[in-house]
């Protein structure tokens, strides 16, 4: 009795249907871009740094394994390293399980110069 009927407004004539689809997909695209820069890209960079660190392992480096053992590298093979955990205690460790390099050895000096006599 006191309520007036409500009628739906007509759609504007000549509207582009592709613009409506794009506007509906825009939030999804923005979420993907945010996820890429906050999650995916940093993970890729961390993996790249870890692979480079594992590739640069050499004899004498002090390393931490993913299990938490700290030791000194005695030898390096293709896919594993031999790590000395204590005197006369050597273990073989898969290269990918090295979590951190604590201290790197200095490269050996070149023998190009001869001492002055």
C-alpha positions in Angstrom: 0.0 0.0 0.0 2.7 2.5 0.9 5.5 0.7 -0.9 6.1 1.8 -4.5 7.2 -0.9 -7.0 10.9 -0.9 -8.0 11.8 -1.5 -11.6 15.1 -2.6 -13.0 17.0 0.0 -15.0 17.7 -0.8 -18.6 21.2 -1.4 -19.7 22.8 1.4 -21.6 22.5 1.0 -25.3 25.7 0.4 -27.3 27.9 -0.9 -24.4 30.9 -3.0 -25.4 30.5 -6.6 -24.1 34.3 -7.2 -24.1 34.9 -4.3 -21.7 32.6 -6.0 -19.2 34.6 -9.3 -19.5 37.9 -7.4 -19.1 36.6 -5.6 -16.0 35.6 -9.0 -14.5 39.0 -10.5 -15.2 41.0 -7.5 -14.0 41.0 -8.4 -10.3 42.1 -12.0 -11.0 45.0 -10.7 -13.1 46.0 -8.2 -10.4 46.0 -11.0 -7.8 48.2 -13.2 -10.1 50.6 -10.3 -10.5 50.8 -9.7 -6.8 51.4 -13.4 -6.2 54.1 -13.5 -8.8 56.1 -10.6 -7.3 55.6 -11.6 -3.6 55.8 -15.4 -3.8 56.9 -16.9 -7.1 59.8 -14.6 -8.1 61.5 -14.6 -4.7 61.4 -18.4 -4.5 63.0 -18.6 -8.0 65.7 -16.2 -7.0 66.4 -18.1 -3.7 66.6 -21.4 -5.6 69.0 -19.9 -8.1 71.3 -18.6 -5.3 71.2 -22.0 -3.6 72.1 -23.8 -6.9 75.0 -21.4 -7.4 76.2 -21.9 -3.8 76.1 -25.7 -4.2 78.0 -25.4 -7.5 80.7 -23.3 -5.9 81.5 -25.7 -3.1 85.2 -26.6 -2.8 87.6 -28.4 -0.4 88.1 -26.6 2.9 84.7 -24.8 3.1 82.9 -25.0 6.4 79.3 -26.0 5.6 76.0 -26.6 7.4 73.8 -29.5 6.2 70.1 -29.4 6.1 70.2 -31.8 9.1 72.1 -29.2 11.1 75.5 -30.8 11.0 78.5 -28.4 10.7 81.6 -29.7 9.1 84.5 -29.1 6.8 84.5 -30.3 3.2 87.3 -32.9 2.5 86.4 -33.7 -1.1 83.9 -32.8 -3.7 82.4 -35.3 -6.3 79.8 -34.8 -8.9 76.7 -35.2 -6.8 78.1 -35.6 -3.3 80.7 -34.2 -0.9 82.7 -35.8 1.9 82.4 -33.7 5.1 84.5 -34.1 8.2 82.3 -33.6 11.2 84.9 -34.4 13.8 88.5 -35.8 13.7 88.4 -39.1 11.9 84.6 -38.9 11.3 83.9 -38.3 7.6 80.4 -38.6 6.1 79.2 -38.5 2.5 76.5 -35.8 1.9 74.4 -35.2 -1.2 75.3 -31.7 -2.5 71.8 -30.5 -2.6 71.4 -31.0 1.2 74.0 -28.3 1.9 72.0 -25.5 3.5 74.7 -22.9 4.1 78.4 -22.2 3.6 79.7 -20.7 6.9 83.2 -19.8 5.7 84.8 -20.1 2.4 88.4 -20.9 1.8 90.6 -18.4 0.1 91.8 -19.4 -3.4 95.3 -20.7 -3.5 97.9 -18.1 -4.5 99.3 -18.3 -7.9 103.0 -19.4 -8.2 103.7 -16.9 -11.0 106.0 -14.7 -9.0 109.4 -16.0 -7.7 110.9 -14.6 -4.5 113.6 -12.1 -5.0 117.2 -13.4 -4.3 
